[in-house]
Amino acid sequence: MRICVVGTGYVGLVTGACLADFGMNVTCVDKVRAKIDMLNRGEIPIYEPGLDLLVSKNAKAGRLTFTTDLKKGIRENSVIFIAVGTPQGEDGAADCSAVFDVARAIGRNINGYKVIVNKSTVPIGTAKEVTTAIRAVNGRAQFSVVSNPEFLREGSAIKDFMEPDRIVIGVSDARAEEIMKEVYKPLYHLETPIIITNVESSELIKYASNAFLAAKISFINEVAVLCEKVGGDVLDVARGMGLDHRIGPKFLQPGPGYGGSCFPKDTMALLDISRKHDYYFAILESVVDVNRKIKERMVEKVRRAVGPLKGKTVGLLGLAFKPETDDIRESPALPLVAALVKEKARVKAYDPAAMPNAREMFPTVHYCRTPYETAKGADALVIVTEWNEFRYLDLTRLKTLLRKPVLIDFRNVYAVGKIKAAGLSYHPVGRIKEKW
Ligand code: NAD
């Protein structure tokens, strides 16, 4: 099977490398020449654990190639995955212009029957609109558009692709269904559940899943607020809830609000879809509103611990929206840095992978090489992202380096008692400060 994957971002590159690893011939296309040049030199444009080895192994075997030539990618392959970005537009709706650029290019260059796979997260109805866009360019084209949303998480993307909880395929004809089953045959043999449905249901499964997870996060974040008010410990509460099999422990970690390249934009896009269909999606409206307030609350938490921010130095540990990625899109760190800069605090920061991306957005931040350099002379240190290397910091050393011994922990990484023993003033999320 010959496959073309358009877009070599977090989803496209992982999809291309994994499908090549299944033994297929894969051509990855991107419009950004610098990315393709890097990939052809054996360099990986993003940080994703294990991706470098997977790409180099399959490129060496001749199954994985990279090009900017979309026309060639379309003509030489029978299955074309569209994995380009669908960022949030100004009105909250998903901006699918890149998807339609690719669709029109397919219309211009199509030669024989093709299966076109929407892997990008797209609003309900997009598969049909892509069909219309291709037909508008080439009325005689033979093809079928399939919806196949992706559920991988950055940081564990390869495992998530290779061992998914399920594969969702939205199709409108039997020929395309057979071809998609063939693409995923290696996972079919592992007994991965495959849901075959119509394109609308498939498109909605992706948005509904992300919106549901965002709701779960927002729920526990509000429980954490309540814990601070009533003297509860949210970690105990979350554990007590999560052990109920009907609830489950995942996505019950309180924190600074959900971020990243998916949850914020996908919740907004689903709200936009609902509004366009004249439906007020009350729960989701609240989820989005709660998340905004939780992010504001985190800035307030720093203000309360430090006092007026003007002239203070605040050290941030973590800038990525989660550990094991360099992605800072919608990271909870961003509104915090913006508020600190606006209120004329001096910001120092360290992140194991995300500093090159953050530097482009916040050039005035002082970027450090270690957590200890970040703490030096600061009026507070804030753990924003729970990278593993922040879990076992030398607390006594931190205390001597900090100007004021204040540790604010958005991720509840530390045990309250341990911090107290080290003589630090500790500000976690939703926990009992006096706990033994
Ligand atoms: P990304 O921004 O990392 O990558 C998109 C790539 O597409 C970029 O390299 C860009 O240069 C390329 N591109 C854009 N227009 C193009 C065109 N016309 N021709 C060729 N290349 C083009 O995006 P991503 O994070 O990989 O996300 C891709 C899609 O997958 C989005 O719809 C996203 O919502 C969805 N998704 C993302 C994740 C995730 O964790 N990142 C998970 C599941 C689904």
Residues whose N, C-alpha, C, O or C-beta is under 5 A from the ligand:
A	BS01	NAD	V6 G7 T8 G9 Y10 V11 G12 V29 D30 K31 V32 A83 V84 G85 T86 A98 D101 V102 K119 S120 T121 E150 F151 L152 R153 E154 S261
